[in-house]
Amino acid sequence: MGEGNDRPLTVITGDRKTRERRAGRRRALDQSEQISCWRCENDTGIATSMAVRVILAPRRTPLGRLVPGTEGWICAYCLTRGNITSLSR
């Protein structure tokens, strides 16, 4: 920090033209799409795409085996800020 070659962070102002495609979005139904966090995009202006896989309500059977509950994907950046944003359907 404080060195002469440090560059400031780029600020996203949201002035993207409506006819321009958004990064990571699919153009046809047979293409893959990068999942991004809507809450990060609304709060910070940056559509982040780092996710953590979580298991909600894991269970233990009467025999002692662990059984996973519902699996889901949550945003890692929201988790560091204290929010839980589900990226699953």
C-alpha positions as CSV (number, residue, x, y, z in Angstrom):
1,M,0.0,0.0,0.0
2,G,1.1,3.5,-0.7
3,E,3.6,2.5,-3.4
4,G,3.7,4.6,-6.6
5,N,2.5,1.8,-8.8
6,D,-0.8,1.1,-6.9
7,R,-3.9,1.7,-9.0
8,P,-7.2,2.7,-7.5
9,L,-10.1,0.3,-7.7
10,T,-12.5,0.7,-10.7
11,V,-15.9,2.1,-9.7
12,I,-18.8,0.6,-11.6
13,T,-21.3,3.3,-12.2
14,G,-24.0,1.2,-13.9
15,D,-24.0,3.2,-17.1
16,R,-24.0,0.1,-19.3
17,K,-26.1,0.7,-22.4
18,T,-29.2,-1.5,-22.6
19,R,-28.2,-2.9,-25.9
20,E,-24.9,-4.1,-24.6
21,R,-24.7,-7.7,-23.3
22,R,-23.9,-8.3,-19.6
23,A,-20.8,-10.3,-18.9
24,G,-21.4,-14.0,-18.3
25,R,-25.0,-14.0,-19.6
26,R,-26.0,-16.6,-22.1
27,R,-27.2,-15.7,-25.5
28,A,-29.1,-18.9,-26.3
29,L,-31.0,-21.5,-24.2
30,D,-28.4,-24.2,-25.0
31,Q,-25.4,-22.2,-23.6
32,S,-24.1,-22.1,-20.0
33,E,-24.6,-19.1,-17.8
34,Q,-22.3,-17.8,-15.0
35,I,-24.3,-17.5,-11.8
36,S,-23.9,-14.2,-10.1
37,C,-25.2,-12.8,-6.8
38,W,-28.0,-10.3,-7.1
39,R,-27.6,-8.9,-3.6
40,C,-23.9,-8.1,-4.2
41,E,-24.8,-6.4,-7.4
42,N,-27.5,-4.3,-5.7
43,D,-25.4,-3.5,-2.6
44,T,-21.9,-2.9,-4.1
45,G,-22.5,-2.7,-7.8
46,I,-20.3,-5.7,-8.5
47,A,-21.9,-9.0,-9.6
48,T,-19.8,-11.5,-7.7
49,S,-19.7,-15.2,-8.6
50,M,-18.0,-17.1,-5.8
51,A,-20.2,-19.6,-4.1
52,V,-20.0,-22.1,-1.2
53,R,-21.9,-25.4,-1.1
54,V,-23.8,-25.9,2.1
55,I,-25.9,-28.6,3.5
56,L,-29.0,-27.5,5.4
57,A,-30.4,-29.7,8.2
58,P,-28.1,-32.7,8.0
59,R,-29.5,-35.8,9.8
60,R,-28.2,-38.8,11.7
61,T,-30.0,-42.1,11.2
62,P,-30.8,-44.5,14.1
63,L,-27.7,-46.5,13.0
64,G,-25.5,-43.5,13.5
65,R,-24.9,-42.7,9.8
66,L,-24.9,-39.1,8.6
67,V,-27.4,-38.3,5.9
68,P,-27.2,-35.0,4.1
69,G,-30.2,-32.7,4.1
70,T,-31.0,-30.1,1.5
71,E,-28.0,-28.9,-0.4
72,G,-27.7,-25.4,-1.6
73,W,-25.3,-22.8,-2.9
74,I,-24.8,-19.5,-1.1
75,C,-22.7,-16.4,-2.0
76,A,-19.3,-16.4,-0.3
77,Y,-19.0,-12.6,-0.4
78,C,-22.4,-12.1,1.3
79,L,-21.4,-14.7,3.9
80,T,-18.4,-12.7,4.8
81,R,-20.6,-9.6,5.2
82,G,-23.0,-11.5,7.4
83,N,-25.8,-12.1,4.9
84,I,-27.0,-15.4,3.4
85,T,-28.0,-15.2,-0.2
86,S,-29.1,-18.4,-1.8
87,L,-27.9,-18.9,-5.4
88,S,-29.9,-22.1,-5.9
89,R,-33.4,-22.1,-7.4
